[in-house]
Amino acid sequence: MAPKDRLKELFRAPAPLTAMDRTTQEAKLIVSEQTERRQELTATLRAARLAKEASETGKGKSPAKGRKK
C-alpha cells in the first residue's frame, strides 16, 4: 500500500465557495426551516380541527358539509 502522504497528492483541494454558492446554501437553509415550521403549524391546526369535529359529532351536531380537502 502507498503511504497516506502520497495519496494526498492524487486529489485536488476543493474549490473555495463562491458568493453564489454561499447564497444558495443560505437560501436552502431558510426554505427548509420555513417548510419545517409550516408542517408543524399544519399538524397543530389539523389536530385542533379534528378535535373540534369530534366534539361536535359527540354533541349530536353534524360536521360542516361541503368542506373541500
A tleap script that builds the chain and sets N, CA, C and O, in Angstrom:
source leaprc.protein.ff14SB
mol = sequence {
  NMET ALA PRO LYS ASP ARG LEU LYS GLU LEU
  PHE ARG ALA PRO ALA PRO LEU THR ALA MET
  ASP ARG THR THR GLN GLU ALA LYS LEU ILE
  VAL SER GLU GLN THR GLU ARG ARG GLN GLU
  LEU THR ALA THR LEU ARG ALA ALA ARG LEU
  ALA LYS GLU ALA SER GLU THR GLY LYS GLY
  LYS SER PRO ALA LYS GLY ARG LYS CLYS
}
set mol.1.N position { 0.830 -1.181 0.000 }
set mol.1.CA position { 0.000 0.000 0.000 }
set mol.1.C position { 0.877 1.249 0.000 }
set mol.1.O position { 1.992 1.252 0.523 }
set mol.2.N position { 0.351 2.289 -0.591 }
set mol.2.CA position { 1.079 3.550 -0.658 }
set mol.2.C position { 0.909 4.309 0.649 }
set mol.2.O position { -0.134 4.213 1.296 }
set mol.3.N position { 1.918 5.052 1.032 }
set mol.3.CA position { 1.780 5.866 2.241 }
set mol.3.C position { 0.682 6.921 2.051 }
set mol.3.O position { 0.383 7.332 0.929 }
set mol.4.N position { 0.101 7.340 3.152 }
set mol.4.CA position { -1.000 8.300 3.082 }
set mol.4.C position { -0.562 9.634 2.486 }
set mol.4.O position { -1.360 10.322 1.850 }
set mol.5.N position { 0.692 9.997 2.689 }
set mol.5.CA position { 1.174 11.272 2.153 }
set mol.5.C position { 1.135 11.286 0.629 }
set mol.5.O position { 0.849 12.323 0.030 }
set mol.6.N position { 1.412 10.174 0.007 }
set mol.6.CA position { 1.369 10.103 -1.454 }
set mol.6.C position { -0.059 10.211 -1.963 }
set mol.6.O position { -0.288 10.771 -3.035 }
set mol.7.N position { -1.023 9.686 -1.217 }
set mol.7.CA position { -2.412 9.711 -1.656 }
set mol.7.C position { -2.991 11.123 -1.633 }
set mol.7.O position { -3.892 11.437 -2.411 }
set mol.8.N position { -2.488 11.960 -0.761 }
set mol.8.CA position { -2.989 13.334 -0.691 }
set mol.8.C position { -2.726 14.086 -1.986 }
set mol.8.O position { -3.495 14.975 -2.348 }
set mol.9.N position { -1.679 13.752 -2.671 }
set mol.9.CA position { -1.321 14.438 -3.908 }
set mol.9.C position { -2.200 14.007 -5.079 }
set mol.9.O position { -2.214 14.680 -6.109 }
set mol.10.N position { -2.920 12.918 -4.948 }
set mol.10.CA position { -3.756 12.438 -6.043 }
set mol.10.C position { -5.001 13.304 -6.255 }
set mol.10.O position { -5.508 13.394 -7.373 }
set mol.11.N position { -5.484 13.927 -5.213 }
set mol.11.CA position { -6.732 14.676 -5.295 }
set mol.11.C position { -6.477 16.161 -5.073 }
set mol.11.O position { -5.618 16.558 -4.286 }
set mol.12.N position { -7.254 16.969 -5.795 }
set mol.12.CA position { -7.148 18.417 -5.621 }
set mol.12.C position { -7.911 18.832 -4.370 }
set mol.12.O position { -8.810 18.127 -3.911 }
set mol.13.N position { -7.548 19.951 -3.846 }
set mol.13.CA position { -8.295 20.529 -2.731 }
set mol.13.C position { -9.606 21.090 -3.294 }
set mol.13.O position { -9.623 21.599 -4.415 }
set mol.14.N position { -10.687 21.005 -2.541 }
set mol.14.CA position { -11.946 21.541 -3.058 }
set mol.14.C position { -11.860 23.049 -3.264 }
set mol.14.O position { -11.185 23.760 -2.520 }
set mol.15.N position { -12.553 23.512 -4.281 }
set mol.15.CA position { -12.540 24.938 -4.589 }
set mol.15.C position { -13.265 25.703 -3.482 }
set mol.15.O position { -14.244 25.203 -2.927 }
set mol.16.N position { -12.805 26.884 -3.164 }
set mol.16.CA position { -13.495 27.676 -2.133 }
set mol.16.C position { -14.900 28.053 -2.622 }
set mol.16.O position { -15.148 28.156 -3.823 }
set mol.17.N position { -15.796 28.251 -1.678 }
set mol.17.CA position { -17.170 28.585 -2.038 }
set mol.17.C position { -17.242 29.992 -2.613 }
set mol.17.O position { -16.637 30.928 -2.089 }
set mol.18.N position { -17.981 30.121 -3.684 }
set mol.18.CA position { -18.190 31.436 -4.270 }
set mol.18.C position { -19.342 32.123 -3.535 }
set mol.18.O position { -20.017 31.504 -2.712 }
set mol.19.N position { -19.557 33.380 -3.831 }
set mol.19.CA position { -20.659 34.124 -3.210 }
set mol.19.C position { -21.994 33.477 -3.581 }
set mol.19.O position { -22.903 33.402 -2.754 }
set mol.20.N position { -22.107 33.019 -4.807 }
set mol.20.CA position { -23.343 32.372 -5.252 }
set mol.20.C position { -23.568 31.067 -4.487 }
set mol.20.O position { -24.698 30.763 -4.107 }
set mol.21.N position { -22.513 30.300 -4.260 }
set mol.21.CA position { -22.636 29.044 -3.508 }
set mol.21.C position { -23.085 29.313 -2.074 }
set mol.21.O position { -23.945 28.605 -1.550 }
set mol.22.N position { -22.512 30.322 -1.445 }
set mol.22.CA position { -22.899 30.661 -0.067 }
set mol.22.C position { -24.352 31.128 -0.012 }
set mol.22.O position { -25.094 30.752 0.895 }
set mol.23.N position { -24.754 31.946 -0.981 }
set mol.23.CA position { -26.124 32.436 -1.034 }
set mol.23.C position { -27.095 31.285 -1.240 }
set mol.23.O position { -28.137 31.229 -0.586 }
set mol.24.N position { -26.772 30.379 -2.128 }
set mol.24.CA position { -27.623 29.213 -2.393 }
set mol.24.C position { -27.750 28.354 -1.150 }
set mol.24.O position { -28.842 27.885 -0.832 }
set mol.25.N position { -26.662 28.142 -0.451 }
set mol.25.CA position { -26.662 27.350 0.767 }
set mol.25.C position { -27.549 27.995 1.837 }
set mol.25.O position { -28.321 27.302 2.499 }
set mol.26.N position { -27.445 29.299 2.005 }
set mol.26.CA position { -28.272 30.014 2.979 }
set mol.26.C position { -29.743 29.982 2.580 }
set mol.26.O position { -30.613 29.814 3.434 }
set mol.27.N position { -30.025 30.140 1.297 }
set mol.27.CA position { -31.412 30.110 0.820 }
set mol.27.C position { -32.040 28.743 1.065 }
set mol.27.O position { -33.198 28.662 1.474 }
set mol.28.N position { -31.303 27.682 0.824 }
set mol.28.CA position { -31.822 26.332 1.074 }
set mol.28.C position { -32.098 26.119 2.555 }
set mol.28.O position { -33.081 25.473 2.918 }
set mol.29.N position { -31.244 26.654 3.403 }
set mol.29.CA position { -31.438 26.552 4.845 }
set mol.29.C position { -32.710 27.283 5.268 }
set mol.29.O position { -33.500 26.753 6.048 }
set mol.30.N position { -32.909 28.491 4.758 }
set mol.30.CA position { -34.097 29.270 5.088 }
set mol.30.C position { -35.353 28.567 4.618 }
set mol.30.O position { -36.333 28.491 5.361 }
set mol.31.N position { -35.344 28.054 3.408 }
set mol.31.CA position { -36.516 27.366 2.863 }
set mol.31.C position { -36.825 26.116 3.671 }
set mol.31.O position { -37.992 25.834 3.946 }
set mol.32.N position { -35.808 25.366 4.054 }
set mol.32.CA position { -36.056 24.150 4.828 }
set mol.32.C position { -36.610 24.477 6.213 }
set mol.32.O position { -37.471 23.754 6.716 }
set mol.33.N position { -36.130 25.556 6.836 }
set mol.33.CA position { -36.656 25.972 8.139 }
set mol.33.C position { -38.118 26.401 8.022 }
set mol.33.O position { -38.938 26.060 8.875 }
set mol.34.N position { -38.442 27.149 6.967 }
set mol.34.CA position { -39.822 27.581 6.758 }
set mol.34.C position { -40.738 26.389 6.492 }
set mol.34.O position { -41.868 26.352 6.979 }
set mol.35.N position { -40.263 25.435 5.736 }
set mol.35.CA position { -41.056 24.241 5.445 }
set mol.35.C position { -41.331 23.455 6.717 }
set mol.35.O position { -42.449 22.989 6.938 }
set mol.36.N position { -40.316 23.310 7.547 }
set mol.36.CA position { -40.482 22.595 8.816 }
set mol.36.C position { -41.496 23.303 9.710 }
set mol.36.O position { -42.361 22.659 10.304 }
set mol.37.N position { -41.392 24.625 9.806 }
set mol.37.CA position { -42.326 25.407 10.631 }
set mol.37.C position { -43.749 25.285 10.094 }
set mol.37.O position { -44.694 25.143 10.870 }
set mol.38.N position { -43.909 25.339 8.771 }
set mol.38.CA position { -45.226 25.218 8.156 }
set mol.38.C position { -45.837 23.843 8.423 }
set mol.38.O position { -47.036 23.738 8.681 }
set mol.39.N position { -45.025 22.796 8.364 }
set mol.39.CA position { -45.519 21.444 8.648 }
set mol.39.C position { -45.955 21.308 10.103 }
set mol.39.O position { -46.959 20.657 10.392 }
set mol.40.N position { -45.208 21.915 11.016 }
set mol.40.CA position { -45.586 21.879 12.433 }
set mol.40.C position { -46.916 22.600 12.653 }
set mol.40.O position { -47.786 22.104 13.369 }
set mol.41.N position { -47.065 23.759 12.043 }
set mol.41.CA position { -48.298 24.531 12.180 }
set mol.41.C position { -49.478 23.784 11.572 }
set mol.41.O position { -50.566 23.767 12.148 }
set mol.42.N position { -49.271 23.172 10.422 }
set mol.42.CA position { -50.332 22.398 9.780 }
set mol.42.C position { -50.760 21.244 10.659 }
set mol.42.O position { -51.956 20.983 10.792 }
set mol.43.N position { -49.814 20.549 11.261 }
set mol.43.CA position { -50.143 19.424 12.142 }
set mol.43.C position { -50.935 19.894 13.354 }
set mol.43.O position { -51.882 19.227 13.773 }
set mol.44.N position { -50.555 21.041 13.924 }
set mol.44.CA position { -51.261 21.591 15.083 }
set mol.44.C position { -52.690 21.968 14.719 }
set mol.44.O position { -53.631 21.638 15.440 }
set mol.45.N position { -52.845 22.661 13.596 }
set mol.45.CA position { -54.176 23.073 13.161 }
set mol.45.C position { -55.053 21.874 12.804 }
set mol.45.O position { -56.251 21.867 13.087 }
set mol.46.N position { -54.452 20.867 12.183 }
set mol.46.CA position { -55.208 19.666 11.820 }
set mol.46.C position { -55.700 18.953 13.079 }
set mol.46.O position { -56.844 18.504 13.135 }
set mol.47.N position { -54.842 18.851 14.078 }
set mol.47.CA position { -55.233 18.191 15.330 }
set mol.47.C position { -56.357 18.966 16.012 }
set mol.47.O position { -57.288 18.364 16.546 }
set mol.48.N position { -56.278 20.298 15.996 }
set mol.48.CA position { -57.332 21.114 16.607 }
set mol.48.C position { -58.644 20.945 15.851 }
set mol.48.O position { -59.705 20.840 16.466 }
set mol.49.N position { -58.579 20.917 14.536 }
set mol.49.CA position { -59.788 20.746 13.726 }
set mol.49.C position { -60.422 19.391 13.977 }
set mol.49.O position { -61.640 19.293 14.126 }
set mol.50.N position { -59.613 18.349 14.027 }
set mol.50.CA position { -60.145 17.007 14.265 }
set mol.50.C position { -60.763 16.904 15.655 }
set mol.50.O position { -61.789 16.248 15.830 }
set mol.51.N position { -60.150 17.543 16.639 }
set mol.51.CA position { -60.705 17.528 17.994 }
set mol.51.C position { -62.041 18.266 18.030 }
set mol.51.O position { -62.983 17.829 18.690 }
set mol.52.N position { -62.114 19.375 17.325 }
set mol.52.CA position { -63.354 20.147 17.276 }
set mol.52.C position { -64.460 19.340 16.590 }
set mol.52.O position { -65.591 19.290 17.073 }
set mol.53.N position { -64.123 18.713 15.465 }
set mol.53.CA position { -65.112 17.901 14.751 }
set mol.53.C position { -65.570 16.725 15.604 }
set mol.53.O position { -66.746 16.362 15.579 }
set mol.54.N position { -64.662 16.134 16.350 }
set mol.54.CA position { -65.008 15.000 17.203 }
set mol.54.C position { -65.948 15.445 18.319 }
set mol.54.O position { -66.884 14.725 18.666 }
set mol.55.N position { -65.706 16.624 18.882 }
set mol.55.CA position { -66.571 17.106 19.957 }
set mol.55.C position { -67.945 17.497 19.411 }
set mol.55.O position { -68.955 17.302 20.087 }
set mol.56.N position { -67.995 18.040 18.211 }
set mol.56.CA position { -69.277 18.385 17.599 }
set mol.56.C position { -70.087 17.139 17.275 }
set mol.56.O position { -71.308 17.130 17.433 }
set mol.57.N position { -69.422 16.102 16.829 }
set mol.57.CA position { -70.104 14.861 16.498 }
set mol.57.C position { -70.645 14.207 17.770 }
set mol.57.O position { -71.711 13.591 17.745 }
set mol.58.N position { -69.928 14.336 18.863 }
set mol.58.CA position { -70.360 13.769 20.137 }
set mol.58.C position { -71.580 14.482 20.690 }
set mol.58.O position { -72.383 13.872 21.396 }
set mol.59.N position { -71.735 15.764 20.381 }
set mol.59.CA position { -72.871 16.536 20.884 }
set mol.59.C position { -74.112 16.377 20.013 }
set mol.59.O position { -75.185 16.865 20.365 }
set mol.60.N position { -73.971 15.710 18.898 }
set mol.60.CA position { -75.108 15.497 18.025 }
set mol.60.C position { -75.139 16.432 16.838 }
set mol.60.O position { -75.996 16.292 15.965 }
set mol.61.N position { -74.229 17.376 16.786 }
set mol.61.CA position { -74.165 18.272 15.638 }
set mol.61.C position { -73.469 17.561 14.496 }
set mol.61.O position { -72.571 16.745 14.708 }
set mol.62.N position { -73.881 17.870 13.313 }
set mol.62.CA position { -73.208 17.280 12.167 }
set mol.62.C position { -72.032 18.161 11.785 }
set mol.62.O position { -72.120 19.386 11.866 }
set mol.63.N position { -70.947 17.556 11.376 }
set mol.63.CA position { -69.783 18.364 10.970 }
set mol.63.C position { -70.125 19.179 9.733 }
set mol.63.O position { -71.062 18.850 9.005 }
set mol.64.N position { -69.374 20.229 9.499 }
set mol.64.CA position { -69.620 21.099 8.373 }
set mol.64.C position { -69.576 20.314 7.075 }
set mol.64.O position { -68.653 19.535 6.832 }
set mol.65.N position { -70.579 20.529 6.253 }
set mol.65.CA position { -70.631 19.816 4.965 }
set mol.65.C position { -70.122 20.734 3.868 }
set mol.65.O position { -70.164 21.959 3.985 }
set mol.66.N position { -69.642 20.116 2.806 }
set mol.66.CA position { -69.181 20.880 1.671 }
set mol.66.C position { -67.759 21.378 1.822 }
set mol.66.O position { -67.292 22.170 1.003 }
set mol.67.N position { -67.069 20.934 2.842 }
set mol.67.CA position { -65.697 21.342 3.057 }
set mol.67.C position { -64.798 20.625 2.052 }
set mol.67.O position { -64.870 19.407 1.892 }
set mol.68.N position { -63.975 21.380 1.399 }
set mol.68.CA position { -63.063 20.790 0.412 }
set mol.68.C position { -61.757 20.427 1.093 }
set mol.68.O position { -61.309 21.109 2.015 }
set mol.69.N position { -61.170 19.373 0.638 }
set mol.69.CA position { -59.862 18.948 1.174 }
set mol.69.C position { -58.770 19.348 0.258 }
set mol.69.O position { -57.601 19.080 0.536 }
savepdb mol mol.pdb
quit
